[in-house]
Amino acid sequence: MTDTQNTSLAARLAARFGDMLSLAEYHGETTAELAPGDLLNVALALRDEPEFRFEQLIDVCGVDYLGYGQDEWDTETVSGTGFSRGVEGQAVGRFNWAERPRDASMPRRFAVVVHLLSLSHNRRLRLRVFCDDDAMPMVPSLTGVWPVANWFERETFDLFGILFDGHPDLRRILTDYGFVGHPFRKDFPLIGNVEVRYDPEQKRVVYQPVTIEPRVLVPRVIRDDADLVQAKAEAADDWRRN
């Protein structure tokens, strides 16, 4: 997709929906952020109106912004022995939501991201909808607009615990029926909540508390890539010369 097409799409979205959408373009991709209450009306317009014609829903996924923008290693300074390597988890898993590292730019925790494709216009669009309630995250179901959203929404519910109002059969799709919690949430323990084993006396699989000590082996790191920083600096120099 060319930059002209992207600009044209963003301009058309702004003209059609006005303040209902907050638009951003990054790396040649258009993202529209909107409120849960506007999702269904906007989705129907994007699917049916000739200037948009987003006939195909490609994906629905969840995002957990818990601890967004925070890292566990020192990534700005380096000693004679290299960057820091030791890390201790701040809670079982990583964080306790009530005591989370807060990022003012991300006041809400959960969001649903929808990827759309227009076959008629050869365009792509990303929608992002933040859930209003962190304790019970919920957005309207898109199954009535694009039926293919059914299993995507079940997956998002299973992994993130995000509810889809109006979904015809919202239940787990990847984890076991007796699974506890939602494994893609940032505060989900990396060792899980329970473990299973075969009990020879009962002759069946049983659940029991986890016997592994909680620990963090792979820290979350947001690190500036030196190659990308250099490329941005060179691009800025080229722009100034021209």
C-alpha positions in Angstrom: 0.0 0.0 0.0 1.4 3.4 -1.0 1.6 6.5 1.3 -1.0 8.2 -0.9 -3.5 5.4 -0.4 -2.8 5.5 3.4 -3.3 9.3 3.5 -6.5 9.0 1.4 -7.9 6.3 3.7 -7.1 8.3 6.8 -8.7 11.4 5.3 -11.8 9.6 4.3 -12.2 8.0 7.7 -11.8 11.4 9.4 -14.3 13.0 7.1 -16.8 10.2 7.6 -16.5 9.5 11.3 -15.1 12.7 12.7 -14.5 12.6 16.5 -15.6 9.0 16.7 -12.2 7.9 15.6 -8.7 8.8 16.7 -6.4 8.1 13.7 -2.7 7.4 13.6 -0.3 6.3 10.8 2.9 4.4 11.5 5.2 2.6 9.2 2.6 3.0 6.4 -0.2 1.5 8.4 -3.4 3.2 9.5 -4.8 2.6 13.0 -8.2 3.9 14.2 -9.0 4.0 17.9 -12.6 4.1 19.0 -14.9 3.6 22.0 -16.7 0.3 22.5 -20.1 1.9 22.1 -19.2 3.0 18.6 -17.7 -0.2 17.4 -20.7 -1.9 15.8 -21.9 1.2 13.9 -18.4 1.9 12.6 -17.9 -1.7 11.7 -21.1 -1.9 9.6 -20.1 1.3 7.8 -16.6 0.0 7.1 -18.1 -3.2 5.7 -21.0 -1.8 3.6 -20.2 1.7 2.4 -18.6 1.7 -1.1 -15.7 4.0 -0.2 -14.5 1.6 2.4 -15.7 -2.0 1.6 -13.7 -3.8 4.3 -15.3 -7.1 3.4 -12.9 -9.3 5.3 -11.9 -9.5 8.9 -8.4 -10.9 9.2 -7.9 -11.1 13.0 -9.2 -10.2 16.4 -6.7 -10.2 19.3 -6.3 -8.9 22.8 -3.6 -6.7 24.3 -2.8 -6.3 28.0 -1.0 -3.0 28.7 -0.1 -4.0 32.3 3.4 -2.5 33.0 3.5 -1.0 29.5 6.7 0.9 28.8 8.5 -0.5 31.8 11.6 -2.8 31.7 13.3 -4.9 34.3 16.9 -4.4 33.1 19.0 -1.3 33.0 19.1 -0.6 29.2 20.5 2.9 29.2 23.9 2.5 30.9 26.6 -0.2 30.6 29.4 -1.1 32.9 32.7 -2.8 32.2 31.0 -6.2 32.5 28.1 -5.3 30.2 24.4 -4.5 30.8 22.7 -5.7 34.0 21.7 -9.3 34.0 20.0 -10.0 37.4 16.3 -9.5 37.8 13.7 -10.3 40.4 10.0 -10.6 39.6 7.8 -8.0 41.3 5.0 -10.4 42.0 3.9 -14.0 41.3 4.4 -13.8 37.5 5.5 -10.2 37.2 3.1 -7.6 38.6 0.2 -7.1 40.9 -2.3 -5.0 39.0 -3.1 -2.8 42.0 0.6 -2.0 42.5 1.5 -2.0 38.8 4.1 0.4 37.2 1.8 3.1 35.8 2.2 4.7 32.4 0.1 7.8 32.1 -0.3 7.3 28.3 -2.0 3.9 29.0 -4.6 4.5 31.7 -6.7 1.5 30.7 -5.4 -2.1 30.8 -7.1 -4.1 28.1 -7.7 -3.4 24.4 -9.1 -5.4 21.5 -7.4 -5.0 18.1 -9.2 -5.8 14.9 -7.5 -6.2 11.5 -9.6 -5.5 8.4 -8.9 -6.0 4.7 -10.7 -4.4 1.7 -10.4 -6.6 -1.3 -12.2 -4.0 -3.4 -9.7 -1.2 -2.6 -6.6 -3.3 -1.6 -6.4 -1.6 1.7 -5.9 -2.6 5.3 -7.1 -1.0 8.5 -6.5 -1.7 12.2 -9.1 -0.9 14.8 -8.2 -0.6 18.5 -10.9 -0.5 21.2 -10.0 -0.1 24.9 -12.2 -1.8 27.4 -13.8 0.6 29.8 -13.7 -1.7 32.9 -10.4 -3.4 33.9 -12.1 -5.7 36.3 -14.6 -7.0 33.7 -13.2 -6.0 30.2 -15.9 -6.1 27.6 -16.5 -5.0 24.0 -19.4 -5.8 21.6 -19.0 -8.9 19.5 -18.4 -8.5 15.8 -19.8 -11.9 14.9 -23.0 -10.2 13.5 -20.9 -8.1 11.1 -18.1 -10.6 10.2 -19.1 -14.2 11.3 -15.4 -15.2 11.1 -14.8 -13.3 14.3 -16.4 -16.1 16.3 -13.3 -18.2 17.0 -11.0 -15.2 17.2 -13.2 -13.7 19.9 -13.3 -17.1 21.8 -9.5 -17.2 21.6 -9.2 -13.6 23.0 -11.6 -14.5 25.8 -9.7 -17.6 26.6 -6.2 -16.0 26.7 -7.0 -12.5 28.0 -10.4 -12.8 29.8 -12.0 -10.2 27.6 -15.7 -10.6 27.2 -17.6 -10.1 23.9 -21.1 -8.9 24.4 -23.5 -10.7 22.0 -21.2 -13.6 21.1 -23.3 -16.7 20.5 -21.1 -19.2 22.3 -18.3 -17.5 24.3 -16.3 -20.3 25.9 -12.7 -21.4 26.1 -11.1 -22.7 22.8 -7.4 -23.4 23.5 -7.2 -24.2 27.3 -8.8 -27.0 29.2 -12.3 -26.6 30.6 -11.0 -26.6 34.1 -8.2 -24.1 33.4 -7.7 -21.4 36.0 -7.1 -17.8 34.8 -6.1 -16.4 31.4 -2.5 -17.2 30.4 -1.8 -14.1 28.2 -2.5 -11.6 31.0 0.7 -10.0 32.1 0.1 -10.9 35.8 -0.6 -14.5 35.1 2.1 -16.6 36.9 4.7 -17.9 34.4 4.5 -21.2 36.3 0.7 -21.3 36.1 -1.9 -21.5 38.9 -2.2 -25.3 39.1 -0.4 -28.4 37.8 -1.7 -31.7 36.7 -0.3 -35.2 37.3 -1.5 -38.8 36.9 -2.5 -40.3 40.3 -1.9 -44.1 40.1 -4.1 -44.7 43.2 -7.1 -42.8 41.8 -6.2 -44.0 38.2 -6.9 -40.5 36.8 -5.4 -37.1 36.2 -5.7 -34.8 39.2 -5.1 -31.1 39.7 -2.9 -29.8 42.5 -1.1 -26.6 43.6 2.0 -25.7 41.7 5.1 -27.1 43.2 7.6 -25.0 41.3 9.2 -21.9 42.9 8.1 -18.7 41.1 11.0 -16.9 39.3 11.6 -14.7 36.3 14.0 -16.2 33.7 13.4 -14.0 30.8 13.1 -10.3 31.7 10.9 -7.8 29.7 13.3 -5.4 28.0 12.5 -2.3 25.9 15.9 -1.5 24.4 16.8 1.1 21.8 18.4 -0.6 18.9 21.6 1.1 17.9 21.2 0.3 14.2 17.7 1.8 14.2 18.9 4.9 16.0 21.7 5.4 13.4 19.3 4.8 10.5 16.9 7.5 11.9 19.7 9.9 12.3 20.9 9.3 8.7 17.4 9.7 7.3 17.0 13.0 9.2 20.3 14.2 7.7 19.2 13.3 4.2 15.9 15.1 4.7 17.7 18.3 5.8 20.1 18.2 2.8 17.1 17.9 0.4 
